[in-house]
């Protein structure tokens, strides 16, 4: 089941006070970026957060779920109605997110 555009719009609205949020669509799902670092996935209408220590501390009872088959588990965030919590969560995880991998140059 692909993530509905309405769910993406809702999550983006909830994150509207967080600086540097952007997204890319990928096979019916979405990747959420924070200043070009991957912060979360939207898969099957679920918000899945990178399991960095700050996220684990703020969501100690979060379910661990894979965004797609064969992927590493992420933390499912069900507290989507609390805009302040989401802002604090994304601000806390940002320094711990891995740097983006350099893009490979294609030989011509």
DRENRONU-200777 format. One line per field, with one value per residue (C-alpha): residue number from 1; residue in one letter; x, y, z. Coordinates in Angstrom, 1 decimal, decimal comma, always signed. Layout:
DRENRONU-200777
n = [NUM; ...]
res = [a; ...]
xx = [X; ...]
yy = [Y; ...]
zz = [Z; ...]
This chain:
DRENRONU-200777
n = [1; 2; 3; 4; 5; 6; 7; 8; 9; 10; 11; 12; 13; 14; 15; 16; 17; 18; 19; 20; 21; 22; 23; 24; 25; 26; 27; 28; 29; 30; 31; 32; 33; 34; 35; 36; 37; 38; 39; 40; 41; 42; 43; 44; 45; 46; 47; 48; 49; 50; 51; 52; 53; 54; 55; 56; 57; 58; 59; 60; 61; 62; 63; 64; 65; 66; 67; 68; 69; 70; 71; 72; 73; 74; 75; 76; 77; 78; 79; 80; 81; 82; 83; 84; 85; 86; 87; 88; 89; 90; 91; 92; 93; 94; 95; 96; 97; 98; 99; 100; 101; 102; 103; 104; 105; 106; 107; 108]
res = [x; x; x; x; x; x; x; x; x; x; x; x; x; x; x; x; x; x; x; x; x; x; x; x; x; x; x; x; x; x; x; x; x; x; x; x; x; x; x; x; x; x; x; x; x; x; x; x; x; x; x; x; x; x; x; x; x; x; x; x; x; x; x; x; x; x; x; x; x; x; x; x; x; x; x; x; x; x; x; x; x; x; x; x; x; x; x; x; x; x; x; x; x; x; x; x; x; x; x; x; x; x; x; x; x; x; x; x]
xx = [+0,0; +1,5; +1,5; -1,4; -0,6; -3,0; -0,8; +2,3; +0,6; -0,5; +3,0; +4,6; +2,1; +3,0; +6,7; +6,2; +8,1; +11,2; +13,8; +15,2; +12,4; +12,1; +10,9; +11,3; +8,9; +10,3; +8,2; +4,9; +6,5; +8,4; +11,8; +11,9; +15,1; +16,3; +18,9; +19,7; +20,1; +17,7; +15,6; +12,5; +10,5; +6,8; +5,8; +2,3; +1,0; +3,5; +6,1; +9,4; +12,2; +16,0; +16,9; +19,5; +20,1; +18,1; +15,1; +15,4; +15,5; +12,5; +10,5; +11,6; +8,5; +8,3; +7,8; +10,7; +9,5; +11,2; +10,0; +10,1; +11,2; +14,9; +15,5; +16,8; +14,3; +13,3; +11,2; +7,5; +6,3; +2,6; +2,4; +1,6; -0,9; +1,6; +3,3; +5,6; +6,8; +7,6; +9,5; +11,6; +12,1; +13,5; +15,6; +17,1; +17,8; +19,3; +22,9; +23,0; +21,8; +24,4; +25,9; +24,6; +26,7; +28,5; +26,8; +28,6; +29,7; +28,5; +31,2; +30,2]
yy = [+0,0; +3,3; +6,3; +8,7; +12,3; +13,4; +11,7; +13,4; +16,8; +16,2; +15,2; +18,1; +20,5; +19,0; +19,6; +23,1; +24,7; +22,5; +24,1; +22,3; +19,7; +18,5; +15,2; +13,0; +10,5; +7,0; +4,2; +5,4; +6,2; +9,3; +10,1; +13,0; +15,0; +17,5; +19,8; +17,0; +14,3; +11,4; +11,8; +9,6; +7,6; +7,7; +4,2; +2,7; +5,8; +5,4; +7,9; +5,9; +7,8; +7,0; +5,1; +7,4; +7,7; +10,9; +9,3; +6,1; +8,3; +10,4; +7,3; +4,5; +2,4; +2,9; -0,1; -1,0; -1,6; -1,9; +0,6; -2,1; -5,7; -6,1; -2,6; -1,9; -1,3; +2,2; +3,7; +4,1; +7,5; +7,3; +10,7; +12,6; +15,0; +16,6; +19,2; +20,4; +16,9; +16,4; +19,7; +18,7; +15,2; +16,4; +19,1; +16,4; +13,8; +16,2; +16,4; +12,6; +11,8; +10,5; +12,8; +12,2; +9,9; +11,5; +11,0; +8,7; +10,3; +8,5; +7,9; +8,9]
zz = [+0,0; -1,0; +1,2; +0,4; -0,6; +2,2; +4,8; +3,4; +3,4; +7,1; +8,2; +6,3; +8,0; +11,4; +10,6; +9,2; +12,1; +11,6; +9,4; +6,4; +5,8; +2,3; +0,7; -2,4; -3,7; -4,1; -5,5; -4,0; -0,7; +0,6; +2,1; +4,5; +4,5; +7,1; +5,5; +3,0; +5,6; +5,6; +8,8; +8,2; +5,7; +5,1; +4,1; +4,1; +5,9; +8,7; +9,9; +10,5; +12,1; +11,8; +15,0; +16,3; +20,1; +20,5; +18,8; +20,9; +24,1; +23,1; +21,9; +24,2; +23,6; +19,8; +17,6; +15,4; +11,8; +8,5; +5,9; +3,2; +3,0; +3,5; +5,0; +8,5; +11,2; +12,0; +14,9; +14,2; +15,4; +16,3; +18,1; +14,9; +16,5; +18,8; +16,6; +19,4; +20,1; +16,4; +16,3; +19,3; +18,0; +14,6; +16,2; +18,6; +15,9; +13,3; +14,8; +15,0; +11,5; +9,1; +6,6; +3,0; +1,0; -1,9; -5,3; -7,7; -10,9; -14,0; -16,6; -20,1]
